[in-house]
Amino acid sequence: MSSDVNRRGGRPVDTAKRKAIIAAATRAFFNRGFAAASIEQVAADAGVSKVTVYNHFGDKRGLFVASVETQCEIMRGHFSIGEMPRGTLRERLLAIGEAMVAFLSRDEMVQFERRIAAETEHEPKIGKAFLAAGPHRMKKAFSALIAALNDAGELEADDPELAAEQFASMCKGMGDLERRFGQPIDQKRNRERIEGAVEVFCRAYATAGDC
């Protein structure tokens, strides 16, 4: 779905058109939900034809997956060794936690998750596509980072995937649930959750003196 080659002719995808389509689709899915968003409207908003959208993404589900993947690229950069901020292990974990919570706290992301959850009741494949394109890929990337930190001798986590889940859950705390039900964001409490998550994570997994 995210290939840079046009299926029909084998030609390189027009990058500008692809970005415009994904931007229009992201707005449509975030604002109206999967069921109400239409290929026709996305094409019109992006200034392209329906055929161009289909050529690039195959169908609406392919477009949806590409939109979610694009949003999650914002987060995945923080889970790459090359993109990691410099500093101690504690400082790097704090940066990851802050980026994660900031990403999930955005109003549009909260609204999007609500819509996807509601529509999944009628179309389970939508929820499956969302999890595969977003949360599961992000967990895989974070797990890979933890495994790399294991190899570097900074962490001792026998199950990097479980450790990734634990860290993310501690950083979000109840704030994730509260936002879904309309409670305002408490930045002070968010910071306390993240710092607490890093402290617990370091005590559980960091090698002596590295955190």
Solvent accessible surface area in square Angstrom, and as a share of the most:
residue,aa,sasa,rsa
1,M,116,0.52
2,S,64,0.41
3,S,69,0.45
4,D,99,0.51
5,V,81,0.46
6,N,13,0.07
7,R,144,0.53
8,R,174,0.64
9,G,50,0.48
10,G,48,0.46
11,R,156,0.57
12,P,117,0.73
13,V,18,0.10
14,D,67,0.34
15,T,84,0.49
16,A,72,0.56
17,K,91,0.38
18,R,30,0.11
19,K,138,0.58
20,A,38,0.30
21,I,0,0.00
22,I,17,0.09
23,A,44,0.34
24,A,1,0.01
25,A,0,0.00
26,T,15,0.09
27,R,127,0.46
28,A,2,0.01
29,F,1,0.00
30,F,9,0.04
31,N,79,0.41
32,R,92,0.34
33,G,0,0.00
34,F,22,0.09
35,A,78,0.60
36,A,66,0.51
37,A,3,0.02
38,S,40,0.26
39,I,11,0.06
40,E,93,0.42
41,Q,81,0.36
42,V,1,0.01
43,A,3,0.02
44,A,70,0.54
45,D,71,0.37
46,A,19,0.15
47,G,69,0.66
48,V,26,0.15
49,S,59,0.38
50,K,91,0.39
51,V,85,0.49
52,T,26,0.15
53,V,1,0.01
54,Y,95,0.36
55,N,26,0.13
56,H,15,0.07
57,F,2,0.01
58,G,32,0.31
59,D,72,0.38
60,K,49,0.21
61,R,76,0.28
62,G,1,0.01
63,L,1,0.00
64,F,0,0.00
65,V,19,0.11
66,A,3,0.03
67,S,2,0.01
68,V,3,0.02
69,E,29,0.13
70,T,59,0.34
71,Q,28,0.12
72,C,6,0.03
73,E,94,0.42
74,I,97,0.49
75,M,1,0.00
76,R,29,0.10
77,G,28,0.27
78,H,63,0.28
79,F,11,0.05
80,S,43,0.28
81,I,103,0.52
82,G,72,0.70
83,E,119,0.53
84,M,26,0.11
85,P,51,0.32
86,R,233,0.85
87,G,43,0.41
88,T,77,0.45
89,L,2,0.01
90,R,75,0.27
91,E,93,0.42
92,R,39,0.14
93,L,1,0.01
94,L,33,0.16
95,A,29,0.22
96,I,1,0.00
97,G,0,0.00
98,E,69,0.31
99,A,18,0.14
100,M,9,0.04
101,V,7,0.04
102,A,63,0.49
103,F,10,0.04
104,L,28,0.14
105,S,10,0.06
106,R,64,0.23
107,D,115,0.60
108,E,70,0.31
109,M,8,0.03
110,V,13,0.08
111,Q,64,0.28
112,F,3,0.01
113,E,30,0.14
114,R,104,0.38
115,R,80,0.29
116,I,6,0.03
117,A,63,0.49
118,A,55,0.43
119,E,30,0.14
120,T,41,0.24
121,E,145,0.65
122,H,160,0.72
123,E,68,0.30
124,P,91,0.57
125,K,125,0.53
126,I,1,0.00
127,G,9,0.09
128,K,152,0.64
129,A,13,0.10
130,F,23,0.10
131,L,77,0.38
132,A,55,0.42
133,A,3,0.02
134,G,0,0.00
135,P,50,0.32
136,H,94,0.42
137,R,95,0.35
138,M,23,0.10
139,K,55,0.23
140,K,154,0.65
141,A,25,0.19
142,F,5,0.02
143,S,13,0.09
144,A,63,0.49
145,L,3,0.01
146,I,1,0.00
147,A,36,0.28
148,A,36,0.28
149,L,5,0.03
150,N,38,0.20
151,D,128,0.67
152,A,70,0.55
153,G,38,0.37
154,E,35,0.16
155,L,2,0.01
156,E,126,0.57
157,A,5,0.04
158,D,152,0.79
159,D,71,0.37
160,P,33,0.21
161,E,89,0.40
162,L,85,0.42
163,A,0,0.00
164,A,2,0.01
165,E,72,0.32
166,Q,70,0.31
167,F,0,0.00
168,A,25,0.19
169,S,66,0.43
170,M,61,0.27
171,C,1,0.01
172,K,54,0.23
173,G,37,0.35
174,M,114,0.51
175,G,3,0.03
176,D,19,0.10
177,L,82,0.41
178,E,70,0.31
179,R,14,0.05
180,R,103,0.38
181,F,155,0.65
182,G,54,0.52
183,Q,101,0.45
184,P,116,0.73
185,I,64,0.32
186,D,78,0.40
187,Q,129,0.57
188,K,147,0.62
189,R,127,0.46
190,N,8,0.04
191,R,98,0.36
192,E,64,0.29
193,R,44,0.16
194,I,6,0.03
195,E,76,0.34
196,G,34,0.33
197,A,2,0.02
198,V,1,0.00
199,E,55,0.25
200,V,79,0.45
201,F,1,0.00
202,C,8,0.05
203,R,195,0.71
204,A,67,0.52
205,Y,41,0.16
206,A,23,0.18
207,T,26,0.15
208,A,107,0.83
209,G,86,0.83
210,D,60,0.31
211,C,44,0.27
